[in-house]
């Protein structure tokens, strides 16, 4: 999952709405780890996409049951 897409091109609201749609369709992506053993939120931090990292972390906190579906 692209942790944030192109915020400059899409805008922050559209980017977060896309992340929300993806996570609602496949909640396990929130806790899945990539080849570098990072979650989507950790990768967003690594890529310096701070707003997306905050969104993903907040989404996980506000929807604790999603990743367990």
C-alpha positions as CSV (number, residue, x, y, z in Angstrom):
1,X,0.0,0.0,0.0
2,X,1.3,3.4,-0.9
3,X,1.4,5.2,2.4
4,X,0.1,8.5,1.3
5,X,0.2,8.5,-2.5
6,X,1.0,11.9,-4.0
7,X,-0.2,14.5,-1.5
8,X,1.0,17.3,-3.7
9,X,-1.0,16.1,-6.6
10,X,-4.1,14.7,-4.8
11,X,-4.3,17.0,-1.8
12,X,-4.3,15.8,1.8
13,X,-8.1,15.1,2.0
14,X,-8.2,12.9,-1.1
15,X,-5.1,11.1,0.0
16,X,-6.5,10.3,3.4
17,X,-9.9,9.3,1.9
18,X,-8.1,6.9,-0.5
19,X,-6.2,5.4,2.5
20,X,-9.5,5.0,4.4
21,X,-11.1,3.2,1.5
22,X,-8.2,0.8,1.1
23,X,-8.1,0.1,4.9
24,X,-11.8,-0.5,5.1
25,X,-11.6,-2.9,2.2
26,X,-8.5,-4.7,3.5
27,X,-8.0,-3.9,7.2
28,X,-5.0,-6.3,7.5
29,X,-2.9,-3.9,5.5
30,X,-2.7,-1.7,8.6
31,X,-0.6,-4.2,10.4
32,X,1.1,-5.9,7.3
33,X,4.8,-5.5,7.0
34,X,6.7,-4.9,3.8
35,X,10.1,-6.4,2.8
36,X,11.9,-4.0,5.1
37,X,9.7,-5.2,8.0
38,X,7.8,-1.9,8.3
39,X,4.1,-1.3,8.6
40,X,2.4,1.3,6.4
41,X,2.6,3.9,9.2
42,X,6.3,3.1,9.8
43,X,7.0,3.4,6.1
44,X,5.2,6.7,5.8
45,X,7.5,8.0,8.6
46,X,10.5,6.6,6.8
47,X,9.4,8.4,3.6
48,X,8.9,11.6,5.6
49,X,5.2,11.6,4.9
50,X,4.4,12.8,8.4
51,X,0.7,13.6,7.8
52,X,0.0,10.2,6.3
53,X,1.9,8.5,9.1
54,X,-0.2,10.5,11.7
55,X,-3.4,9.5,9.8
56,X,-2.5,5.8,9.8
57,X,-1.5,5.8,13.4
58,X,-4.7,7.6,14.4
59,X,-6.8,5.4,12.2
60,X,-5.3,2.3,13.9
61,X,-6.0,3.8,17.3
62,X,-9.6,4.8,16.5
63,X,-10.4,1.4,14.8
64,X,-8.7,-1.2,17.0
65,X,-10.8,-4.1,15.8
66,X,-10.2,-3.5,12.1
67,X,-6.8,-5.2,11.8
68,X,-8.2,-8.3,13.5
69,X,-10.9,-9.0,11.0
